[in-house]
Amino acid sequence: MPGGIRKLALTAHVASSVGWLGSVAAFLVLAVAGLSGQDTERVRGAYAAMDVTGWYVIVPLAFASLLTGLVQSLGTAWGLFRHYWVLMKLVLTLVATFLLLLHMQVADRVADAAARGTWSGAELGGMRAQLAFDAAAAVVVLLTTTALSVYKPRGITRHGWRMQQAQRTHRSDGAGLDAGAAARA
């Protein structure tokens, strides 16, 4: 991938990933406010904001992060299956995105109940707590993917090792041919 496009793709990936993390942190704050709030209007507003933030900010950023991460891995030397840290980020992002879509169903139910003013039932109390717990867990997962990107722990997959060996063989064959051609000239 040419340098300018690579930097653009990296910028898009970092922006969408950091945006995802930040919006989930805001969702967590709203979930805690909704769970612990005493003011009826504030609680209703928190759950309405969570629903809108989830569908119009968090879900699109999750998919943008996944898509730009795939572009980054497939378009750079890191590759998608060469390094364990890239593979782990992919798995965590796929699982987090899938769970997010399930989580948003709970957010929808709680937001609908809050709009009707019926959020105090035992079932909804559990769902309200689940929203806060899930958001906290998502922050931890997203911080983990961020740390993997920064630290890039060593460890190459079998596929990555085979690719390295093939590149070394190709380089040594090519260098040997060039040296032989130069000696004949």
Buried (B, 14 or more C-beta within 10 A) or exposed (E): BEEEEBEBBBEBBBBBBBBBBBBBBBBBBBBBBBBEBEEEEEBBBBBBBBBEBBBEBBBBBBBBBBEBBBBBBEBBEBBBBBBBBBBBBBEBBEEBBEBBEEBBEBBBBBBBBBEEEEBEEEEBEEBBEBBBEBBBBBBEBBEBBBEBBEEEEEEBBEBBEEBEEEEEEEEEEEEEEEEEEEEEE
